[in-house]
């Protein structure tokens, strides 16, 4: 992409200025770099009061022509995906753009042969194997909407997501390995599908050759379906604003929100941000260690890198298998130049012997990235000193499932970095810090602190919550007038650099995973012995935050290890193992306001070992605070 690249800090400043003065012209110029079936006639139409945003109206395109077909003529034989298996003894797979294109078209025909049409929703529950990428792009090829569910979620979590979106088909795999642990995804799906009447077909990729129980009429093997399908598939003509995918993210209340991303704006901005943040050269090798089940994988393993014609690594395993040197072994072996991971992974590796890092040749590395949570000083320095050897700029990228693409980040090698600061907004992103009264903080003091908002639309923003536009309005556009509220607190230094301080709502970021406390409490309350519970986050050395549950039992129940285990199992069953609390304390009561609302602020302080609880006089039951503190774990 020739006309997108910013090459110096002065070019960044110029682009930023232009993007604010004339956002439409700015995005028009970028959009010209893509393949359109029909040009758009109105760059942006929006109405904050209805929370409606439309980009590139009337434009027609297909995103797969942009991420695949467009590269075939000149770069058909270039590697699109390098796949690294969980087991290092298994072979690495190289997939060129031409091969990926053929597989995507073929699987698109499989979907069609199974009755999937434009607009239908398809659930994908797969391990990190190339077939996951193929399945998602095949959906996009025919205009079906993919809803990828991270393969660590439970049956109940899959079922609620399938039912929310009324998916017609699900793609999964049989047995897969993460580290030494085998997980049978098909069994988990079978359990989920007991409650999913909308699903007509389940396509199973055989990752392992062990026997797999198939349900007649519903279940089909990937390999058999592919054998029947042609490799030619015309790309469906999509409207710029047609939905591309749904991806669920936790909210502070209620069930997960199905964030809907649309086609053109998402494509353009993931590509633009990828190109500028990472500053790749054509022969570079990029590796993002996220799972495609999260937005990071959608935007920066698949859509962004492929739209730019880059080579992207997909890794099936975990950083600790067969030992804690696995990441660095892969960097050496594949000569990775750009490496993008999460602070939680860095912290977990930094606590192991340094030999795991020093053993490998990491001289191919040029740029390091961080995403998912604030990166602390220690982790930043460890990453910089031992992985980057002081030679690789670190791009600390702040963004969200809802924003679709990176909003705040240094441009590698261009923006000077400051440890723990995500630094400056990308062009097109108009940030504002708001005070408690909804007034914008405009000072350029050394430290302005407030709530982070975005006051002008951007192309890759999620357009709605699937089936619940009201919730979209309430969650994101009701706290502050004419601005999108991120849910994060931040501060800004005198240079205008931003540092994200973390969530200010009831969402806790555990190991980079966004978890709402309400659904975890609901799961705990499912246990027969439990009256009520409250879950809060507390600082954790490796995970960033961990979960602390305060649980009230019925009078006739006694606290026990067994009960703790059962409560954790409830959480695993309803959400997934990632949401299990680290600590469970049984309490006689919870601090409540007179209107019956749990005062989480106080519980957060207890869980974080703080002693100043502020004013507790408005509590209905102030005496309970001391009681809870005494039993603190
Ligand atoms: C929340 C969004 C965006 C991909 C992964 C997470 C936190 C994300 C950073 C960062 C500080 C960060 C925020 C945000 N977050 N990146 N570089 N520095 N905090 O997506 O699951 O939607 O979570 O992750 O709190 O609101 P997500």
Boltz pocket constraint, residues with backbone or C-beta under 6 A from the ligand:
constraints:
  - pocket:
      binder: B
      contacts: [[A, 249], [A, 295], [A, 296], [A, 370], [A, 371], [A, 372], [A, 373], [A, 374], [A, 375], [A, 396], [A, 397], [A, 398], [A, 399], [A, 400], [A, 401], [A, 402], [A, 408], [A, 422], [A, 486], [A, 487], [A, 488], [A, 500], [A, 501], [A, 502], [A, 503], [A, 509], [A, 512], [A, 513], [A, 514]]
      max_distance: 6.0
